[in-house]
Every structure is written in structure tokens, then in C-alpha cells.
Amino acid sequence: MKAMQVRDAVEALPPPAPFAEIDDDQIREHLPLVRRVVRRMAHRLPASLGIDELVSFGLGGLLDALRNFDPARGVSLETYAQWRIRGAILDRLRSLDWQARSARRRSRQLEEAYRAVEVRLGHAASEEEVACELGIELGRLHEMLDDLGRREILRLEDMGVGDEGGGGAASIADERACDPLAAVLARERVDLVADALERLSTKERTVIALYYQEDLTMKEIGAVLGVTESRVSQLRTKSLIRLKLLLRDELGRP
């Protein structure tokens, strides 16, 4: 971890107790200990978490250890620090897991609200109608959409489109080369997505096209549409929710 990253992480934490002055030299001296703890834990943690990210989680535990270490306890600083580092990493992972599960619950809640409104009224649900269905203010609905967008809970790739989802032209060509049936199924999947996209509103299709096909940033899309970056995030999330529901209808899934 770079010295600047160390300093940024330190400054983001609460100030140390008056009796425990900690300087950068102490942190650099014990940083290898954080890395050793991370390496021992890494094989049991999600592969999506990088080593540097885990080290940054453990750094908080190291700082706590340096602040609170008491030799009178009869435990070495290294042993005490390892315990605090491991605990800090696990605490952060538990927090991230809870946040992810909470976000997925909100995503399902929004999907169910959109579905209920559209089944009842027979047309694409407006944001006002969905907010009313959820019993919340429109501003709160916007916050939920924006939050889910920033967390990437919904992604077009997960619906079989794009390189990651395996729905791109290159992947179809690869599948055709080794399995003709798989190639046909892949093409049908892409066609279903294309049909579903056509059923979105013009603004929704524009956001999806600019973000996924033109590779524009949220800020750049906002400039094109004359709206804020946050509003673009909301529109993208809403578009993906509607797209997911449309694909479920096409595939006959609940």
C-alpha cells in the first residue's frame, strides 16, 4: 500500500486517544503484519476482494492495536495486533455483506412494486405510481433507485447482454464454433433482450444505449439529457428493473 493511501486511511479514522501518539513510521513498520494476516485469511474470503482492499480493512485494526496496546496484559504487541487486525477485517466484511443483502431486498421490493402497478394498471408504471404503491415519497424512491445504481445491484450483463453476460457477438461466435445448439440459444437470448429494450421508454432506451453501448459516464449522459448525474443513475436503475421484468414475462418466469 502506498504511503498516501496509508495516510488517507489514517485520516478517515477517529482521532487516537491522547495517550497514544501514532506516526507514519509506526504504521509502515507494522504494515507487513497486516499483509501476513490478510494472506492467511485470503483463501477463505471472496475472490472479488483484492489484497489491497483487505489490507485497508485491516489497517483500522492495526491502528486500534497501536493505540490501545497495554504490555501489562502479558501479550505481545504482535499477537494483540493480529487479533485486532483480523477482527477489523471480519467486522468490515460483515458490514459489507449486510449492506449487500439489504440492497438486494430493496431491489426485490422495487421489482415487486413495479410489477404490481403494471399488472393492475396495464401500462408502464410511472415513478409516482410506484412511490404510491410503496407508500413513500417520490424523493425517497429516487434515493432508493440512486443507491441501487451506485451499488451495481442490477447490471445489464447479468441479463445475458455484454461481454460479461456471455451475450455479445464474440461469445455467440465462440459458442457456434463448438456447439450449434448453444449458438441458437444464445442468439435467441440476445433477440429477447433486444425486443424488451424496444418496449422501454425513449429516455430509458437512451440511457441504456449511452451507458452500455457508447460507454459514456453518468456525468456525460447527464449533460446529453440535461439532467443531473444522480438522475441518470436513477433512470438507469429504473430501466434495468423494467427490463428484468419484461424478460421474465418473455421467458415465462415468475
VEXPA-983895 format. One record per residue (C-alpha): chain; residue in one letter; x, y, z; residue number from 1. Coordinates in Angstrom, 2 decimals, padded with zeros to 5 digits. Last residue first. Layout:
+-------+------+---------+---------+---------+------+
| chain | resn |       x |       y |       z | resi |
+-------+------+---------+---------+---------+------+
|     A |    a |       X |       Y |       Z |  NUM |
...
+-------+------+---------+---------+---------+------+
//
This chain:
+-------+------+---------+---------+---------+------+
| chain | resn |       x |       y |       z | resi |
+-------+------+---------+---------+---------+------+
|     A |    p | -042.37 | -015.71 | -012.01 |  254 |
|     A |    r | -040.70 | -016.87 | -015.25 |  253 |
|     A |    g | -042.48 | -017.13 | -018.59 |  252 |
|     A |    l | -039.34 | -016.29 | -020.56 |  251 |
|     A |    e | -040.91 | -013.25 | -022.20 |  250 |
|     A |    d | -042.51 | -012.12 | -018.93 |  249 |
|     A |    r | -039.22 | -012.54 | -017.06 |  248 |
|     A |    l | -037.52 | -010.53 | -019.78 |  247 |
|     A |    l | -040.01 | -007.70 | -019.32 |  246 |
|     A |    l | -039.46 | -007.71 | -015.55 |  245 |
|     A |    k | -035.67 | -007.51 | -015.95 |  244 |
|     A |    l | -036.01 | -004.70 | -018.48 |  243 |
|     A |    r | -038.27 | -002.77 | -016.10 |  242 |
|     A |    i | -035.73 | -003.11 | -013.27 |  241 |
|     A |    l | -032.88 | -002.24 | -015.63 |  240 |
|     A |    s | -034.65 |  000.91 | -016.80 |  239 |
|     A |    k | -035.39 |  002.00 | -013.23 |  238 |
|     A |    t | -031.71 |  001.55 | -012.34 |  237 |
|     A |    r | -030.58 |  003.54 | -015.38 |  236 |
|     A |    l | -033.10 |  006.31 | -014.72 |  235 |
|     A |    q | -032.00 |  006.65 | -011.09 |  234 |
|     A |    s | -028.31 |  006.77 | -012.04 |  233 |
|     A |    v | -029.10 |  009.40 | -014.69 |  232 |
|     A |    r | -030.92 |  011.43 | -012.04 |  231 |
|     A |    s | -027.85 |  011.33 | -009.81 |  230 |
|     A |    e | -025.70 |  012.65 | -012.67 |  229 |
|     A |    t | -028.08 |  015.58 | -013.02 |  228 |
|     A |    v | -030.29 |  016.19 | -016.04 |  227 |
|     A |    g | -029.86 |  017.91 | -019.41 |  226 |
|     A |    l | -030.06 |  014.68 | -021.40 |  225 |
|     A |    v | -026.64 |  014.97 | -023.05 |  224 |
|     A |    a | -025.02 |  016.56 | -019.98 |  223 |
|     A |    g | -026.48 |  013.86 | -017.75 |  222 |
|     A |    i | -025.10 |  011.21 | -020.07 |  221 |
|     A |    e | -021.64 |  012.74 | -019.66 |  220 |
|     A |    k | -021.95 |  012.75 | -015.86 |  219 |
|     A |    m | -023.16 |  009.15 | -015.78 |  218 |
|     A |    t | -020.16 |  008.18 | -017.89 |  217 |
|     A |    l | -020.46 |  007.34 | -021.59 |  216 |
|     A |    d | -019.61 |  003.84 | -022.82 |  215 |
|     A |    e | -021.43 |  004.33 | -026.15 |  214 |
|     A |    q | -023.06 |  000.90 | -025.96 |  213 |
|     A |    y | -023.63 |  000.38 | -022.23 |  212 |
|     A |    y | -024.13 |  003.90 | -020.87 |  211 |
|     A |    l | -025.37 |  005.73 | -023.96 |  210 |
|     A |    a | -027.61 |  002.87 | -025.07 |  209 |
|     A |    i | -029.11 |  002.22 | -021.62 |  208 |
|     A |    v | -029.75 |  005.92 | -021.03 |  207 |
|     A |    t | -031.32 |  006.34 | -024.46 |  206 |
|     A |    r | -033.52 |  003.27 | -024.04 |  205 |
|     A |    e | -034.87 |  004.69 | -020.77 |  204 |
|     A |    k | -035.47 |  008.10 | -022.34 |  203 |
|     A |    t | -037.35 |  006.58 | -025.26 |  202 |
|     A |    s | -039.48 |  004.43 | -022.98 |  201 |
|     A |    l | -038.78 |  000.71 | -022.75 |  200 |
|     A |    r | -040.58 | -001.74 | -025.02 |  199 |
|     A |    e | -037.79 | -001.73 | -027.61 |  198 |
|     A |    l | -035.38 | -002.89 | -024.91 |  197 |
|     A |    a | -037.53 | -005.99 | -024.36 |  196 |
|     A |    d | -037.28 | -006.93 | -028.04 |  195 |
|     A |    a | -033.49 | -006.52 | -027.97 |  194 |
|     A |    v | -033.28 | -008.63 | -024.80 |  193 |
|     A |    l | -035.32 | -011.39 | -026.40 |  192 |
|     A |    d | -033.14 | -011.25 | -029.52 |  191 |
|     A |    v | -030.00 | -011.61 | -027.40 |  190 |
|     A |    r | -031.43 | -014.70 | -025.68 |  189 |
|     A |    e | -032.49 | -016.17 | -029.00 |  188 |
|     A |    r | -028.95 | -015.72 | -030.31 |  187 |
|     A |    a | -027.53 | -017.53 | -027.26 |  186 |
|     A |    l | -029.98 | -020.40 | -027.72 |  185 |
|     A |    v | -029.00 | -020.76 | -031.35 |  184 |
|     A |    a | -025.29 | -020.71 | -030.51 |  183 |
|     A |    a | -025.79 | -023.28 | -027.74 |  182 |
|     A |    l | -027.46 | -025.58 | -030.28 |  181 |
|     A |    p | -024.56 | -025.15 | -032.71 |  180 |
|     A |    d | -021.96 | -026.14 | -030.07 |  179 |
|     A |    c | -018.22 | -025.63 | -030.52 |  178 |
|     A |    a | -017.90 | -022.99 | -033.23 |  177 |
|     A |    r | -021.35 | -021.56 | -032.61 |  176 |
|     A |    e | -020.45 | -020.97 | -028.96 |  175 |
|     A |    d | -017.38 | -018.96 | -029.94 |  174 |
|     A |    a | -019.37 | -016.92 | -032.42 |  173 |
|     A |    i | -022.01 | -016.23 | -029.77 |  172 |
|     A |    s | -019.28 | -015.17 | -027.35 |  171 |
|     A |    a | -017.92 | -012.69 | -029.87 |  170 |
|     A |    a | -021.36 | -011.28 | -030.68 |  169 |
|     A |    g | -022.09 | -010.49 | -027.07 |  168 |
|     A |    g | -024.45 | -012.44 | -024.84 |  167 |
|     A |    g | -021.95 | -014.01 | -022.45 |  166 |
|     A |    g | -023.01 | -011.86 | -019.53 |  165 |
|     A |    e | -019.51 | -010.45 | -019.02 |  164 |
|     A |    d | -019.11 | -009.46 | -022.66 |  163 |
|     A |    g | -022.44 | -007.70 | -022.98 |  162 |
|     A |    v | -026.01 | -008.89 | -022.63 |  161 |
|     A |    g | -027.28 | -012.01 | -020.87 |  160 |
|     A |    m | -029.36 | -010.39 | -018.16 |  159 |
|     A |    d | -026.48 | -010.26 | -015.68 |  158 |
|     A |    e | -024.55 | -008.10 | -018.14 |  157 |
|     A |    l | -027.26 | -005.44 | -017.93 |  156 |
|     A |    r | -026.44 | -004.98 | -014.28 |  155 |
|     A |    l | -028.64 | -004.63 | -011.19 |  154 |
|     A |    i | -027.07 | -004.48 | -007.73 |  153 |
|     A |    e | -024.46 | -002.08 | -009.10 |  152 |
|     A |    r | -024.11 | -000.39 | -005.70 |  151 |
|     A |    r | -024.31 |  003.07 | -007.26 |  150 |
|     A |    g | -027.47 |  002.12 | -009.12 |  149 |
|     A |    l | -029.09 |  000.64 | -006.03 |  148 |
|     A |    d | -028.45 |  003.89 | -004.16 |  147 |
|     A |    d | -029.84 |  006.04 | -006.97 |  146 |
|     A |    l | -033.01 |  003.97 | -007.25 |  145 |
|     A |    m | -033.55 |  004.06 | -003.48 |  144 |
|     A |    e | -032.92 |  007.81 | -003.29 |  143 |
|     A |    h | -035.34 |  008.43 | -006.18 |  142 |
|     A |    l | -038.00 |  006.40 | -004.35 |  141 |
|     A |    r | -037.40 |  008.55 | -001.25 |  140 |
|     A |    g | -037.92 |  011.71 | -003.29 |  139 |
|     A |    l | -041.20 |  010.34 | -004.62 |  138 |
|     A |    e | -042.47 |  009.99 | -001.06 |  137 |
|     A |    i | -043.24 |  006.51 |  000.23 |  136 |
|     A |    g | -046.26 |  004.20 |  000.44 |  135 |
|     A |    l | -044.65 |  001.55 | -001.75 |  134 |
|     A |    e | -047.54 |  001.59 | -004.24 |  133 |
|     A |    c | -047.60 |  005.41 | -004.08 |  132 |
|     A |    a | -043.89 |  005.53 | -004.91 |  131 |
|     A |    v | -044.52 |  003.13 | -007.79 |  130 |
|     A |    e | -047.33 |  005.30 | -009.14 |  129 |
|     A |    e | -045.22 |  008.46 | -008.92 |  128 |
|     A |    e | -042.32 |  006.72 | -010.65 |  127 |
|     A |    s | -044.57 |  005.79 | -013.53 |  126 |
|     A |    a | -045.52 |  002.17 | -014.16 |  125 |
|     A |    a | -045.61 |  001.01 | -017.76 |  124 |
|     A |    h | -049.22 |  000.16 | -018.61 |  123 |
|     A |    g | -051.90 | -002.36 | -017.67 |  122 |
|     A |    l | -052.98 | -000.64 | -014.47 |  121 |
|     A |    r | -053.02 | -003.62 | -012.08 |  120 |
|     A |    v | -050.31 | -005.68 | -013.77 |  119 |
|     A |    e | -048.11 | -002.59 | -014.22 |  118 |
|     A |    v | -048.57 | -001.44 | -010.62 |  117 |
|     A |    a | -047.89 | -004.86 | -009.10 |  116 |
|     A |    r | -044.81 | -005.48 | -011.28 |  115 |
|     A |    y | -043.27 | -002.09 | -010.48 |  114 |
|     A |    a | -043.88 | -002.69 | -006.76 |  113 |
|     A |    e | -042.47 | -006.23 | -006.90 |  112 |
|     A |    e | -039.33 | -005.01 | -008.69 |  111 |
|     A |    l | -038.90 | -002.22 | -006.13 |  110 |
|     A |    q | -039.12 | -004.62 | -003.20 |  109 |
|     A |    r | -036.76 | -007.05 | -004.91 |  108 |
|     A |    s | -034.18 | -004.26 | -005.29 |  107 |
|     A |    r | -034.71 | -003.17 | -001.70 |  106 |
|     A |    r | -034.04 | -006.73 | -000.53 |  105 |
|     A |    r | -030.92 | -006.86 | -002.71 |  104 |
|     A |    a | -029.69 | -003.63 | -001.12 |  103 |
|     A |    s | -030.18 | -005.04 |  002.39 |  102 |
|     A |    r | -028.29 | -008.19 |  001.43 |  101 |
|     A |    a | -025.42 | -006.09 |  000.05 |  100 |
|     A |    q | -025.35 | -003.83 |  003.11 |   99 |
|     A |    w | -025.34 | -006.84 |  005.44 |   98 |
|     A |    d | -022.50 | -008.43 |  003.46 |   97 |
|     A |    l | -020.50 | -005.18 |  003.54 |   96 |
|     A |    s | -020.94 | -004.88 |  007.30 |   95 |
|     A |    r | -019.96 | -008.49 |  007.88 |   94 |
|     A |    l | -016.88 | -007.93 |  005.71 |   93 |
|     A |    r | -015.96 | -004.84 |  007.73 |   92 |
|     A |    d | -016.28 | -006.67 |  011.02 |   91 |
|     A |    l | -014.24 | -009.60 |  009.67 |   90 |
|     A |    i | -011.42 | -007.29 |  008.59 |   89 |
|     A |    a | -011.41 | -005.40 |  011.90 |   88 |
|     A |    g | -011.36 | -008.66 |  013.88 |   87 |
|     A |    r | -008.39 | -009.98 |  011.91 |   86 |
|     A |    i | -006.47 | -006.76 |  012.53 |   85 |
|     A |    r | -007.37 | -006.70 |  016.24 |   84 |
|     A |    w | -006.22 | -010.30 |  016.80 |   83 |
|     A |    q | -003.06 | -009.76 |  014.78 |   82 |
|     A |    a | -002.34 | -006.59 |  016.78 |   81 |
|     A |    y | -002.57 | -008.40 |  020.11 |   80 |
|     A |    t | -000.20 | -011.13 |  018.96 |   79 |
|     A |    e |  002.26 | -008.62 |  017.50 |   78 |
|     A |    l |  002.06 | -006.33 |  020.54 |   77 |
|     A |    s |  002.95 | -009.23 |  022.81 |   76 |
|     A |    v |  000.50 | -010.36 |  025.47 |   75 |
|     A |    g |  001.11 | -010.12 |  029.22 |   74 |
|     A |    r | -001.72 | -007.66 |  029.80 |   73 |
|     A |    a |  000.76 | -005.23 |  031.34 |   72 |
|     A |    p |  002.13 | -004.52 |  027.87 |   71 |
|     A |    d | -001.02 | -002.46 |  027.12 |   70 |
|     A |    f | -001.86 | -001.93 |  023.46 |   69 |
|     A |    n | -004.73 |  000.51 |  022.95 |   68 |
|     A |    r | -003.49 |  002.96 |  020.34 |   67 |
|     A |    l | -001.24 |  000.60 |  018.41 |   66 |
|     A |    a | -003.93 | -002.09 |  018.43 |   65 |
|     A |    d | -006.62 |  000.30 |  017.24 |   64 |
|     A |    l | -004.32 |  001.44 |  014.45 |   63 |
|     A |    l | -003.68 | -002.15 |  013.41 |   62 |
|     A |    g | -007.40 | -002.90 |  013.43 |   61 |
|     A |    g | -008.08 |  000.05 |  011.14 |   60 |
|     A |    l | -005.32 | -001.15 |  008.83 |   59 |
|     A |    g | -007.08 | -004.49 |  008.47 |   58 |
|     A |    f | -009.78 | -003.05 |  006.20 |   57 |
|     A |    s | -007.14 | -001.27 |  004.08 |   56 |
|     A |    v | -005.24 | -004.55 |  003.83 |   55 |
|     A |    l | -008.41 | -006.26 |  002.62 |   54 |
|     A |    e | -008.77 | -003.67 | -000.15 |   53 |
|     A |    d | -005.11 | -004.01 | -001.08 |   52 |
|     A |    i | -005.46 | -007.79 | -001.32 |   51 |
|     A |    g | -008.42 | -007.53 | -003.67 |   50 |
|     A |    l | -011.91 | -008.66 | -002.75 |   49 |
|     A |    s | -013.68 | -010.35 | -005.68 |   48 |
|     A |    a | -012.08 | -013.67 | -004.67 |   47 |
|     A |    p | -014.44 | -013.81 | -001.68 |   46 |
|     A |    l | -012.62 | -014.79 |  001.54 |   45 |
|     A |    r | -011.35 | -018.16 |  002.79 |   44 |
|     A |    h | -008.13 | -018.13 |  000.73 |   43 |
|     A |    a | -007.48 | -014.53 |  001.80 |   42 |
|     A |    m | -007.33 | -015.13 |  005.56 |   41 |
|     A |    r | -003.68 | -016.16 |  005.87 |   40 |
|     A |    r | -002.64 | -013.62 |  003.25 |   39 |
|     A |    v | -004.56 | -010.87 |  005.07 |   38 |
|     A |    v | -002.88 | -011.64 |  008.39 |   37 |
|     A |    r |  000.53 | -011.51 |  006.72 |   36 |
|     A |    r | -000.36 | -008.22 |  004.99 |   35 |
|     A |    v | -001.36 | -006.63 |  008.28 |   34 |
|     A |    l |  001.93 | -007.76 |  009.82 |   33 |
|     A |    p |  003.82 | -006.26 |  006.88 |   32 |
|     A |    l |  002.14 | -002.91 |  007.80 |   31 |
|     A |    h |  003.77 | -002.92 |  011.24 |   30 |
|     A |    e |  006.82 | -000.78 |  010.48 |   29 |
|     A |    r |  004.90 |  001.35 |  007.98 |   28 |
|     A |    i |  002.33 |  002.22 |  010.64 |   27 |
|     A |    q |  004.95 |  003.01 |  013.25 |   26 |
|     A |    d |  006.83 |  005.23 |  010.81 |   25 |
|     A |    d |  003.63 |  007.06 |  009.87 |   24 |
|     A |    d |  003.14 |  008.29 |  013.43 |   23 |
|     A |    i |  000.91 |  007.18 |  016.26 |   22 |
|     A |    e |  000.60 |  009.05 |  019.56 |   21 |
|     A |    a | -001.34 |  007.03 |  022.09 |   20 |
|     A |    f | -002.02 |  008.84 |  025.38 |   19 |
|     A |    p | -004.44 |  011.36 |  023.88 |   18 |
|     A |    a | -006.62 |  008.63 |  022.31 |   17 |
|     A |    p | -006.37 |  008.49 |  018.56 |   16 |
|     A |    p | -008.58 |  010.60 |  016.28 |   15 |
|     A |    p | -011.39 |  008.68 |  014.58 |   14 |
|     A |    l | -010.45 |  007.08 |  011.22 |   13 |
|     A |    a | -010.52 |  008.75 |  007.81 |   12 |
|     A |    e | -007.14 |  010.40 |  008.45 |   11 |
|     A |    v | -005.49 |  007.01 |  008.88 |   10 |
|     A |    a | -006.90 |  005.67 |  005.63 |    9 |
|     A |    d | -005.71 |  008.76 |  003.75 |    8 |
|     A |    r | -002.23 |  008.46 |  005.32 |    7 |
|     A |    v | -001.94 |  004.80 |  004.35 |    6 |
|     A |    q | -003.13 |  005.53 |  000.83 |    5 |
|     A |    m | -000.53 |  008.30 |  000.52 |    4 |
|     A |    a |  002.22 |  005.96 |  001.75 |    3 |
|     A |    k |  001.31 |  003.43 | -000.95 |    2 |
|     A |    m |  000.00 |  000.00 |  000.00 |    1 |
+-------+------+---------+---------+---------+------+
//
